[in-house]
Amino acid sequence: TNKKVLIETIYCGSWFNGLIIQLQEHVFDKFGTSSIEFNNHPQKVEKDQPKPYIIKINGEIIYSTTEPVNGEKVPIIFKDHKYFGKPNNNNIEYLDKKINDALGIADSNEACEHW
């Protein structure tokens, strides 16, 4: 059976819309569209309020700038950004691993250890 993965995003619509588009492009390029579904929830955020950037996979929060899971403070970026700087490959690899886990695909490095 083909596992389906639901990726939900909750984010500041005025600040992070472009970053969510990059996130979707990255995920669809890497994992295809047949097993991934996105459900995006842009939020209206007051000027002085924290700007959320939250990613859930199958209901589990895996990344959140407002309630960090692993100390994250900024959104995941995939291209150089004038405010956030260069992409952090650790964040991208972490995202990819979480999607692989949800799909039930072993990481290529992990697969080698089983032999």
N, C-alpha and C positions, 0 to 999 in steps of 0.2 A: 504494500500500500504506500501511496505517496503522502508523506507527512506534510501538513500545512502549517506554516508558521505565521502567526499574527503579530505584526509589529505595530504598536501604538505609539504615537508621539503626542506630547502635550507641550506646547511651546508658545512663546510670545510671537504672535502673528506678525507684528510690525517689524520686529528685530530679526527673527530667525527663519522666516519663510524660505529664503534662498538656501540656507543651510539644510533645511529639511528636504528640499529638492535634490541637493547634492547627496544627502544620505540615501534617498530612494534610488538615485542613479547608481551609486556605488553598490548598493545591495542587489539591485536587479542585474547589473553587469556581472557581479560575482556569483550570484546564486540563481539567476533566472527569475522569471515571473510566475512560473506555474506553482511553486510551492510557497511563495511569499505573498502575504496580503498586508497592505498598509492601511491604517485607520488613523488619520491625522486630526488633531484637535487644536487648531490655533486659538490662543487666548488673547483677550484684550487686557492689557496690563497697564495700570496707572504709572505715570512717569517715575515716581519715587519708589515703586515696588520692585522686588527682585524679578528678573526675567527668567521664567522657567524654560528649561530644555530637558525634557524627560523622555526616555525611551523605555518602553515595556516590550518584553517578548513573551507572548502567551500569558499575559497578565502579570508577569513579574517585572518589577522595575530593575533594570540593569544599569541605568545611567541617569543621573539627575543632578542638575546644577543647584537646585534649591534644597534637596535633601540627599546629599551625596551618598553613593553606595561605596565608592572607593576613593573618596577625597577629591572627586572631580569638581572643578570650579568653572570651567568654560565648556561650550558646546564642542562636539566632535566636528572638526573641519577636515575637508578633503582637498582643498586648494588653498594656496596662500591667501590670507585674509588681512585686510588693512588694520583691523583692530586686534584680532586674535593671533596673528602671526602665521607661522608655518604649521602644517598638519602634524599632529602627534601620532606617530605610527603605532605606539603602544595602545592608544585609544581605538584605533582602527582595527588592530589585531584582536583586541579584547571584544569588540563588537562582532567581528567575524567568527570568533570562537564561540560566543554565546549563540549565534545563529546556527553554526555547525552543531552545537550541542542540542539545540531545539529540533534540528532536522535529523538528529541521530547519526551524524557523520563524524567519524573519528578524525581528529587533526592528523595530517600526514606524519608529523613528528611522533605523535602518540602511537599511531598504527605501527610504526617501525619497532617500537619497544615490545610489542606483543610477539614478534617473531623470534 
